[in-house]
């Protein structure tokens, strides 16, 4: 007949195997062991004495020794695991602090702007316009005669950038400029008859661009709303004191 201590060891080993399996499956072995395992298991943990040997020396019942061994197995599993939250937080922090070119929002916007402008080019060449000139005419078609200052504000451009655009459009006979009668410091700009004719031909440009890019009306509306919101946030950030 085997000695009681030997049987206790074997039973503890069997329970340890089951506890390791439960650990892999996510079973709550630790809490059960803490509730029922008694002080012997805790003492074995704190002193580094093997759990089964401590149980044998102190006379702890075999079931308690088995539970204590389960605590040991579960503790190994928990300590060796890397929390999912910590992993995702670390990856997120690394991503937010990335200096990789393709992960920069500014570069994505820059690349998109250049690509869209290039897509416009063949459509505008038929009208004899560059993309900046097209934007000037969009404002004039919408508002009619306006001051150069108001035009520059609408385009988010400074006066020095708008003046050369207007000069070239005026040379092409598309717009006209004149001093305001009520204030000679103010310069008015408006489309000529030729400029108004271009409006009819340009009416197909927005639809042609959507077809070329595969975007539908809903896609365009969503992107436009998100980009204007980003623009407002960026303006606010630029004006905020550091």
PEURTA-V164397 format. One line per field, one symbol per residue. phi: phi as a letter, one per 40 degrees, with the letter a starting at -180 (. if undefined). psi: psi as a letter, one per 40 degrees, with the letter a starting at -180 (. if undefined). burial: + if it has 24 or more other C-alpha atoms within 12 Angstrom, else -. Layout:
# PEURTA-V164397
phi->???
psi->???
burial->???
This chain:
# PEURTA-V164397
phi->.ccdcccccccccccccccccccccgcccccccccbcgccccccccbgcdccccccccgcddccccccccdccccccccccbdcccccccccccccccbcdcbccdccccccccccccccdccccccgbccccccdcdccccbgdacccccccccfbcdcccdcccccccccgcbbbaccccaccbbcbaccdcccccdccccccdcccccccgcccccccccccccccccccccccccccc
psi->hiidddddddddddddddddddddeeifdddddddeeaedddddddeehhdddddddeehiddddddddddddddddddeihhdddddddddddddeiehdeehddddddddddddddddddddddefiiddddddddddddeahiidddddddefiidddddddddddddefdiiiiihdeheehhiiiiadddddddddededdddddddeeiiddddddddddddddddddddddehi.
burial->-------++-+++-++--++--+-----++--++--++-+++-++----+++++++---++++++++++++++++-+------------------------------------------+--++--+-+-+++++++++++---++++-+++---------++-++--++---++++---------++++++--+--++--+--+---+---------------------------------
